[in-house]
């Protein structure tokens, strides 16, 4: 959710600022503001392409910030843990960063595709149906959390559960 919010906030900003100058008395200011306003509106194809790229970029940024904050290689070494075949210290950090980069690539591209899903299905859906990427992610997250809670309750009561 955080990369989507960052990307959308930054993409909306130029269009909002330009919309204040669309009705300017000066023709050059008016024309520049109109171009910027239409370029950074959700009706523009360039908006959605930039949105996809920014979601990927912010996903990498946010994942890197969170991963560095946890300081996983150092904590792993302090607790006596290790990765088989990898020496503790810098080599462990390099290995974990490499794995993180590969996993983040797949996740970032998927999140980018979910983010531009309304643009991809714009011709398929009805005009009165509103699908947003953040709404879709919230619904999926709530459903998954509900399924986990139901599974935990069933297992606690010695049922086999319904998810296999």
C-alpha positions in Angstrom: 0.0 0.0 0.0 2.8 2.4 0.9 4.4 2.5 -2.6 1.0 3.0 -4.2 0.3 6.0 -1.9 3.7 7.5 -2.5 3.4 7.2 -6.3 -0.1 8.5 -6.5 0.6 11.5 -4.2 3.6 12.5 -6.3 1.8 12.0 -9.6 -1.3 14.0 -8.5 0.7 17.0 -7.3 1.8 18.6 -10.6 -1.8 18.3 -12.0 -3.3 19.9 -8.9 -0.8 22.8 -9.0 -1.3 23.2 -12.8 -5.1 23.2 -12.4 -4.8 26.5 -10.5 -3.3 28.2 -13.5 -5.5 26.7 -16.3 -7.7 29.8 -16.3 -4.8 32.3 -16.2 -5.0 35.5 -18.2 -1.5 34.9 -19.6 -1.6 32.6 -22.7 1.7 30.9 -22.1 1.0 30.1 -18.5 -2.5 28.9 -19.5 -1.1 26.6 -22.3 1.6 25.2 -20.1 -0.8 24.6 -17.2 -3.3 22.9 -19.6 -0.6 20.5 -20.9 0.6 19.6 -17.4 -2.9 19.2 -16.1 -4.0 16.9 -18.9 -0.7 14.9 -18.8 -1.0 14.3 -15.1 -4.6 13.4 -15.1 -5.8 9.8 -14.7 -7.2 10.0 -18.2 -3.7 10.2 -19.7 -1.8 7.1 -20.8 1.5 8.7 -19.7 0.0 9.1 -16.2 -0.5 5.3 -15.9 2.9 4.4 -17.4 4.6 6.8 -14.9 2.4 5.3 -12.1 3.6 1.8 -12.9 7.3 2.9 -13.0 7.0 4.9 -9.8 5.2 2.0 -7.9 8.1 -0.3 -8.9 10.7 2.4 -7.7 8.9 3.1 -4.5 8.5 -0.7 -3.8 12.3 -1.1 -4.0 12.8 2.0 -1.9 10.3 1.0 0.8 11.6 -2.6 1.0 15.2 -1.4 1.3 14.3 1.0 4.1 12.4 -1.6 6.1 15.1 -4.3 5.5 17.9 -2.0 6.6 15.9 -1.0 9.7 15.7 -4.6 10.8 19.5 -5.1 10.4 18.8 -8.8 9.8 22.4 -10.0 9.1 23.7 -8.5 12.4 20.8 -9.8 14.4 21.2 -13.3 12.9 24.9 -13.3 13.9 24.1 -12.1 17.4 21.6 -14.9 18.0 24.1 -17.5 16.7 22.2 -18.2 13.5 23.7 -18.6 10.1 22.9 -19.5 6.5 24.4 -22.8 5.5 27.3 -22.3 3.1 27.5 -18.6 3.7 30.0 -17.1 6.1 28.6 -14.7 8.8 29.1 -11.0 8.4 29.4 -9.1 5.1 28.9 -12.3 2.9 25.6 -13.0 4.7 24.5 -9.4 4.2 25.4 -9.6 0.5 23.5 -12.9 0.1 20.4 -11.6 1.9 20.4 -8.4 -0.2 20.7 -10.4 -3.4 17.8 -12.6 -2.4 15.8 -9.5 -1.4 16.4 -7.8 -4.7 15.1 -10.9 -6.7 12.0 -11.2 -4.5 11.3 -7.5 -4.6 11.5 -7.5 -8.4 8.7 -10.0 -8.7 6.7 -8.3 -6.0 7.2 -4.8 -7.5 6.2 -5.8 -11.0 3.1 -7.6 -9.6 2.2 -4.5 -7.4 2.7 -2.3 -10.4 0.4 -4.4 -12.5 -2.2 -4.3 -9.7 -1.8 -0.6 -9.6 -2.5 -0.1 -13.3 -5.3 -2.7 -13.4 -8.0 0.0 -13.7 -6.2 1.3 -16.8 -5.8 -2.1 -18.3 -9.5 -3.0 -17.9 -10.9 0.5 -18.7 -12.5 -0.8 -22.0 -13.8 -4.0 -20.4 -15.6 -2.7 -17.4 -18.8 -0.7 -17.2 -18.5 3.1 -16.9 -20.3 3.1 -13.6 -18.1 0.4 -11.9 -15.2 1.8 -10.0 -12.1 -0.5 -9.5 -9.1 1.0 -7.7 -5.9 -0.8 -7.0 -5.9 0.3 -3.3 -9.4 -0.9 -2.9 -8.5 -4.3 -4.5 -5.5 -4.7 -2.2 -7.6 -3.9 0.9 -10.3 -6.4 0.0 -7.8 -9.1 -0.7 -5.9 -8.4 2.5 -9.1 -8.5 4.6 -10.2 -11.8 2.9 -6.8 -13.4 3.5 -6.8 -12.2 7.1 -10.3 -13.5 7.7 -9.4 -16.9 6.2 -6.3 -17.1 8.5 -8.4 -16.3 11.6 -11.1 -18.8 10.6 -8.4 -21.5 10.1 -6.8 -20.7 13.4 -10.2 -21.0 15.2 -11.0 -24.3 13.5 -7.6 -25.7 14.4 -7.9 -24.5 17.9 -11.1 -26.5 18.2 -9.5 -29.6 16.7 -11.1 -29.4 13.3 -8.9 -30.2 10.3 -9.8 -26.9 8.7 -11.1 -26.1 5.2 -7.8 -24.9 3.7 -5.5 -27.7 2.7 
